[in-house]
């Protein structure tokens, strides 16, 4: 098969692992900078172009779309869908999961466990929003943040008011969430491929830090998850429509609580922690799911 990996960083660990795994399965692989792809949106012959040339038909696309380019990246994935290419994650599922507030609303509607979350636009509603999530300490999150950036712990009511008012004053969109004390700075990352949890790890924040992201210095270890946690991870990925997802959750006294569902999960930390060859499992999913389709098949999504 001919496979495209869309990524702004062709040298990243995840891209190189996916490329190597595909080549080990005798597939042809090209890595394209997402922002260098451009499109001809026409009625009878939609096409994708790259560096001055129209791309030939590819059998499958693996999107590695960064949060900062979600809109354009999803448009590129949508164009590949238009010409009949199988996409590991659809443009719709990427868009749905990247909108953090919408994602939580969709998960809430399905009864999936979440931290109590407030969303407000008015400075006059800050005090009530703080009370709504159980008061301080609490977490303030930028909706556009990633890898722990834009996530702040407010330890007192006064600090919470000041932080929220500062963000709102800058015209940024934020969420206010309850602080799950019993998680003790740890969370769980589950890797879901085609409706199955294939690997799971616990990430623990370093001393003095509440964010467990590996980019923030956290450490990881493989863990066994409960059936409830497994079911929650699978259900969360399904609600987003993602076939390849990293599902982050907290262990709480009322069960697993979803923090985020990531459409482009990194492979480095979880492959190192668990020893599971995630990249090969992604390629096996493509081999099972990608069907031979005539180029320029009308998109029905």
Secondary structure, DSSP 8 states (H G I E B T S, - for coil): -EEEEE-S-TTSHHHHHHHHHHHHTT-EEEEE-GGGEEEE--SS--EEEETTEE----SEEEE---GGGHHHHHHHHHHHHHTT-EESS-HHHHHHHHSHHHHHHHHHHTT--B--EE----GGGHHHHHHHTTSSSEEEEETT--TTTTEEEE-SHHHHHHHHHHHHHTT--EEEEE--GGGTTEEEEEEEETTEEEEEEEEE--TT-----GGGT-EEEE----HHHHHHHHHHHHHHT-SEEEEEEEEETTEEEEEEEESS--SHHHHHHH---HHHHHHHHHHHH-----TT-----
